[in-house]
Amino acid sequence: MPALAPTQQYGEIVWLGRVPVGAGLRSRAVQELVLTYAGADGEAHSGVTRSSCVRVKSQWPQGTEIRNVRQLSVMAQEEIDLIAAACGLPQLDPALLGCSIVVAGISDFTHVPPSSRLQAPDGTTIVVDMENRPCNLPSREIEVDHPTHGKPFKVAAKGKRGVTAWVEREGILRVGDKLRLHVPDQRSWRP
């Protein structure tokens, strides 16, 4: 019996970006991302391993080398639009949020279950690690382009910041590709 159930939820890739190495959080828009097991080719968050950060401080001291399951930042256009409105902006450039992939069409995207897969028709697949918690770095980028509108970001993005993900099957993702959501076939945890 398969452990992952394909859903009828599809996300169309509406934006792709790459965070240049050593250039802060801001992404640069691209039309395609070459994905390897280390992540997006030439991206600041790529690598098979990474140094642990504040997100996993309950497990390891900061700076411990761990498996990199935070290779990609994936957000939903619908949630970006809600964040923009809460920040008093008509729209929000995903580049300011450090996005790798923006999809449109998957309901309640930030809360898809961990270990869900997003799979392109050619088999290129990424795995959802967990919800990406809002931080102050996007606020700073928003402030550069839209003074006074960055401060509300952290509160506005709570529960809407998308997910972190890693590459399960290599390939190329392009703007316009449709990704099918596959979710773990298991009941919710009830301790």
Backbone torsions as a table, in degrees:
resi	resn	phi	psi	omega
1	MET	NA	128.4	179.2
2	PRO	-61.8	143.4	179.3
3	ALA	-89.4	-11.3	179.2
4	LEU	-122.1	129.6	-177.8
5	ALA	-103.3	122.6	175.1
6	PRO	-67.4	140.2	178.8
7	THR	-107.2	177.1	173.4
8	GLN	-96.2	15.7	177.1
9	GLN	-92.1	121.9	177.3
10	TYR	-122.1	138.5	174.4
11	GLY	-113.4	125.6	175.4
12	GLU	-86.5	131.0	176.7
13	ILE	-71.5	116.4	-179.3
14	VAL	-106.7	-10.7	-179.6
15	TRP	-161.2	140.9	173.7
16	LEU	-130.3	147.1	178.7
17	GLY	-149.7	162.4	178.7
18	ARG	-133.8	128.5	175.7
19	VAL	-86.3	113.0	-179.3
20	PRO	-63.7	145.9	178.8
21	VAL	-61.6	130.6	176.1
22	GLY	72.8	17.6	-176.4
23	ALA	-116.9	22.5	-179.0
24	GLY	82.1	-155.0	-174.0
25	LEU	-91.7	-23.5	-172.0
26	ARG	-62.6	128.1	176.9
27	SER	-84.0	161.7	170.4
28	ARG	-116.5	128.3	-178.4
29	ALA	-63.9	139.5	176.4
30	VAL	-137.2	163.8	178.4
31	GLN	-91.9	-19.4	177.7
32	GLU	-150.3	153.2	174.8
33	LEU	-121.7	125.3	172.9
34	VAL	-86.8	117.3	-178.2
35	LEU	-104.9	129.2	172.8
36	THR	-118.2	177.6	178.3
37	TYR	-62.7	-15.2	177.3
38	ALA	-91.0	-2.9	-179.8
39	GLY	114.3	-154.1	-179.7
40	ALA	-78.6	128.4	-178.5
41	ASP	-55.8	124.8	176.8
42	GLY	76.0	21.2	-175.3
43	GLU	-105.2	144.0	-177.2
44	ALA	-59.8	-29.7	-178.3
45	HIS	-93.2	6.1	-178.7
46	SER	-76.4	165.9	180.0
47	GLY	131.5	147.0	177.7
48	VAL	-73.0	-32.9	175.4
49	THR	-124.0	167.7	177.0
50	ARG	-151.3	168.9	173.0
51	SER	-82.5	135.9	179.2
52	SER	-64.1	152.1	-177.2
53	CYS	-129.2	-170.0	-177.3
54	VAL	-60.5	-26.5	-179.0
55	ARG	-61.7	-28.2	-176.6
56	VAL	-122.3	29.7	-177.0
57	LYS	-67.2	-18.4	176.2
58	SER	-74.2	-16.3	-178.5
59	GLN	-102.8	-37.9	-174.9
60	TRP	-143.7	153.1	171.7
61	PRO	-63.8	144.7	-179.8
62	GLN	-56.8	135.2	179.8
63	GLY	98.0	-3.8	177.6
64	THR	-70.3	135.6	178.4
65	GLU	-73.6	125.8	-179.1
66	ILE	-136.7	168.7	175.7
67	ARG	-62.8	138.0	-178.5
68	ASN	-89.3	99.1	174.9
69	VAL	-105.9	15.3	180.0
70	ARG	-119.9	40.4	-177.3
71	GLN	-71.7	-30.2	-173.9
72	LEU	-131.6	148.1	172.7
73	SER	-113.9	117.2	-175.2
74	VAL	-117.3	128.3	179.5
75	MET	-129.2	162.5	177.0
76	ALA	-100.6	136.6	178.7
77	GLN	-58.3	-38.3	-179.2
78	GLU	-61.7	-38.1	179.8
79	GLU	-75.8	-35.4	175.2
80	ILE	-61.2	-40.1	178.8
81	ASP	-62.9	-38.8	177.1
82	LEU	-66.0	-40.3	178.0
83	ILE	-63.6	-45.7	179.6
84	ALA	-56.7	-47.9	-179.6
85	ALA	-59.9	-42.2	-179.9
86	ALA	-68.4	-22.9	176.9
87	CYS	-90.9	1.8	179.3
88	GLY	77.7	27.0	-179.2
89	LEU	-117.3	145.7	177.4
90	PRO	-70.4	-27.9	176.5
91	GLN	-157.3	165.0	-177.3
92	LEU	-136.0	123.5	-180.0
93	ASP	-70.4	122.6	179.1
94	PRO	-58.1	-23.3	178.4
95	ALA	-59.7	-34.8	-179.0
96	LEU	-69.8	-17.2	-177.6
97	LEU	-99.3	-0.1	-179.4
98	GLY	71.0	28.7	-177.4
99	CYS	-70.3	148.5	169.5
100	SER	-100.4	-43.5	-175.6
101	ILE	-138.8	134.4	172.0
102	VAL	-121.0	126.6	178.4
103	VAL	-114.2	156.9	174.1
104	ALA	-127.3	137.1	172.6
105	GLY	113.0	-4.2	178.3
106	ILE	-102.8	119.8	-177.6
107	SER	-63.8	141.5	174.0
108	ASP	48.0	46.2	-169.1
109	PHE	-55.4	-44.7	-176.5
110	THR	-57.7	-22.7	-175.1
111	HIS	-107.3	19.4	172.3
112	VAL	-62.8	147.4	-175.2
113	PRO	-63.9	142.5	171.0
114	PRO	-53.8	147.8	-176.9
115	SER	77.7	2.0	172.2
116	SER	-64.6	155.3	177.3
117	ARG	-115.5	145.6	168.7
118	LEU	-115.6	116.3	-171.7
119	GLN	-122.8	129.5	176.1
120	ALA	-80.3	160.9	-179.9
121	PRO	-56.7	-30.1	-179.9
122	ASP	-83.5	0.1	178.3
123	GLY	100.4	-11.9	175.8
124	THR	-55.6	128.0	-171.9
125	THR	-136.9	136.5	170.9
126	ILE	-118.6	151.6	-177.9
127	VAL	-112.2	130.3	176.4
128	VAL	-72.6	125.3	174.5
129	ASP	-85.3	-65.1	-178.5
130	MET	-163.8	173.3	175.4
131	GLU	-59.0	137.7	176.3
132	ASN	-90.7	113.2	-177.2
133	ARG	-76.2	142.2	178.3
134	PRO	-65.1	145.7	175.7
135	CYS	-136.9	-177.3	-176.7
136	ASN	-84.7	-12.9	-177.4
137	LEU	-61.0	-45.5	176.0
138	PRO	-63.0	-33.8	178.3
139	SER	-55.7	-43.0	-179.1
140	ARG	-65.1	-41.8	179.0
141	GLU	-65.9	-40.9	178.6
142	ILE	-62.5	-42.3	-179.6
143	GLU	-59.4	-35.9	-179.9
144	VAL	-60.8	-45.1	-177.0
145	ASP	-89.5	-26.8	-175.4
146	HIS	-138.1	76.0	-178.6
147	PRO	-50.1	138.3	-179.5
148	THR	77.1	-4.1	-178.8
149	HIS	-101.7	-7.5	-179.1
150	GLY	-81.8	-31.1	-175.7
151	LYS	-55.6	-40.8	-178.4
152	PRO	-73.8	-6.0	-172.6
153	PHE	-54.6	-51.0	-172.7
154	LYS	-57.8	-43.3	178.1
155	VAL	-71.8	-43.2	-178.2
156	ALA	-63.3	-31.6	-175.6
157	ALA	-88.8	-4.3	-179.7
158	LYS	-59.3	124.3	-179.2
159	GLY	75.3	8.4	-178.3
160	LYS	-136.1	12.1	-171.9
161	ARG	-85.5	1.0	179.5
162	GLY	83.6	-156.7	-174.8
163	VAL	-134.3	159.8	167.9
164	THR	-95.8	153.6	-175.5
165	ALA	-151.5	165.9	177.3
166	TRP	-137.5	161.7	-174.6
167	VAL	-85.4	123.7	175.5
168	GLU	-97.7	-37.6	176.9
169	ARG	-133.5	126.1	-177.4
170	GLU	-64.8	158.0	176.8
171	GLY	162.6	-164.8	-179.4
172	ILE	-122.6	129.7	173.3
173	LEU	-104.9	140.1	-179.3
174	ARG	-128.2	150.7	173.1
175	VAL	-56.9	132.5	-177.9
176	GLY	100.2	-18.6	176.8
177	ASP	-62.4	149.1	175.1
178	LYS	-104.2	130.6	178.0
179	LEU	-110.0	127.1	177.9
180	ARG	-92.0	135.0	179.1
181	LEU	-86.1	127.0	173.7
182	HIS	-117.1	130.3	-177.1
183	VAL	-116.5	151.7	177.0
184	PRO	-59.9	135.9	-179.9
185	ASP	-89.7	76.0	-179.8
186	GLN	-150.3	156.7	177.4
187	ARG	-75.5	162.8	176.7
188	SER	-67.4	148.8	-179.7
189	TRP	-69.0	131.4	178.3
190	ARG	-131.9	86.4	-178.4
191	PRO	-66.4	NA	NA
